[in-house]
Amino acid sequence: MIAIGLEGSANKLGVGVMRHPDDDSPAQVLSNIRHTFVSPPGEGFLPKDTARHHRAWVVKLVKQALKEAKVDVEEVDCICYTKGPGMGAPLQSVAVAARMLSLLWGKELVGVNHCVGHIEMGRYITGATNPIVLYVSGGNTQVIAYSSQRYRIFGETLDIAVGNCLDRFARTLRISNDPAPGYNIEQLAKKGKLLVDLPYTVKGMDCSFSGILSAVDALAALWGFDKEDAANDHDDAKGVEQTHHADGTVKPTSADLCFSLQETVFAMLVEITERAMAHVGSKEVLIVGGVGCNERLQEMMGIMARDRGGSVHATDERFCIDNGIMIAQAGLLAYKTGLRTPLEESTCTQRFRTDDVLVRWRD
Amino acid sequence: MESAHIPPLPSIFMHTNPSPTLIAQGAEAHLYKTSFLTPSTPAALKIRPSKPYRHPILDRRLSRQRILHEARCLVKLMREGVLVPGVLALDWEGSNNNNNENDAGNQQTGGAWLLMEWIEGPSVRLVLEKWEVWMKRRLQLLQPLESGSPKRTEPLKCVEEQEEEERVRDLMRKIGYAVGSMHKAGVIHGDLTTSNIILRKNAIKDRENNNSERLDDITIADSVTAVGDEELQAMDGEIVLIDFGLAGQSTQEEDRAVDLYVLERAFGSAHPRTEGYFGALLQAYRESFKGAPNVLRKLEEVRMRGRKRSMVG
């Protein structure tokens, strides 16, 4: 069986082609391509601009994906698209594209929950059977465990997502959004040494990031890192050498702020994941979502899991960051259990909880 | 978890005789039973092992903050006359840590610890679990009688039931009063479950009934076979709140209401048979301090709202 997956819930437009051979041999990723809408430094991506980007690129990407996969339209069994959650306008453009393909080719549609897509792709790539899942991205922060046909949310953010916190701090510092603001924060954080005090907000298995963002933004303003001309300081010596004042106080660098922000929010994520592991009695952790690419987060999670006698599974940017193949993978699993999304129901929604999906393909 | 790494004890507890025994292990802390000053004085030792994944400065800050926080809440409650474990000693740095920077690899030894008074007695969770088993058994015994001669056994059953209800209500009232006193003192527990509420035998009664069976020795299996009057004593005693690891100081109605909501859910999920008695707990809470009625009004809101908002992608 072959599925084509279309993803465009945020600023990434992804198209992937997945094959599940009939003889139960391992699934094959036939193609997985992505085009990202990159906004200028200091700005986030707006829904209308992102939707315009997706509309402009979707036909090109679908053609290229089929070509790379060496698959004819006739061989495709179903068209999987992201039903939600995500930004309204970008989701709509991709849903319209999916409907168009469905009518054009006469293929059935499968609406997929974005979060479940991430989890299923992570499970497929790493081979983790029943892990605690930490799903961290620009729009989502959840600790998830599977139990009786649902991916249940054990803990989540009470306000903004961890990736949103990092991205918005990148905006404050006017760091480039290319390839991703979080990636550039990670690179800058590698040069940081000084840990500044930031709020640490964990409530049971939930956490909160908005106060931390305010605090680190205020520090950036205090030390003048939020100015228009500050952007080019981050890379040269000025950006990474601390200034020692006569009165003994040390002026942190923008790299130190990135470092401190990462150390603090990642410690919170590892803490709530550990709590969920202790609660459920699981030893495996799977990290998915865009922030999951961060090597420092993977390292910290690895230390925690090792001390609990377990291990951590993570994937690289091809599968961590939003992509079309994960939608094809989760969609195909649902398709095989008989799920179809009729044309008149092929809507999309900005709010679609992970635990709303009945996971019929697992025991 | 056999392969899990259990950090060594802080050095001053390494040579005690008998050595501390591990009772519970959570994500955050390890709880040991040990002794204080004399081998016959039991004490609870809570260790917050340092977390090697965290930046050492952040780790020290959090361990210190949390252990001091917990101790301050306990001391405050003690002063206000609320029954909680007394604080005996603590070390927020961990004992092996002589601020030696070269010793960074050794920081894992120990960790911050808190030594508390040992509270003897079963948790309310255990008491209620036993009671639920016992009730089920009782009802099964009554069933055949009931169908045989309904008119005669009905008044008998009513008396039984009334006694039972009164015992559970009394326990619930005591819990409600204890939670109320804690809130009155300006402390929020943060993790109110029936496992964190201990039913301690009154000291005087304990001496009187010295040769009677100890409460915590009665297992569930025992209570199934021995459906006798000694079970009636199982709900006597005083309520002691434990585990203030997630506690905080607040007098806000919202925080207090969330505390009650968490407790209500804990009762609902772990002890479904006691659900009808939760009103007695809230009634006692209402009478325990002046601001309580407002908290209960807030509780209505919290219930309506639930915990999770719908997520925005």
Interface residues (C-beta under 8 A of the other chain):
Chain A: S9 A10 G84 P85 G86 M87 H114 G139 N140 Q142 I153 E156 L195 D197 Y200 G204 E263 T264 A267 V270 E271 E274 R275 M277 A278 H279 K283 E299 M300 M301 I303 M304 R306 D307 R308 G309 Q350 R351 F352 R353 T354
Chain B: M1 E2 S3 A4 H5 Q25 G26 A27 E28 K51 P52 Y53 R54 H55 I57 L58 R61 L62 G190 D191 L246 K308 S310 M311 V312 G313
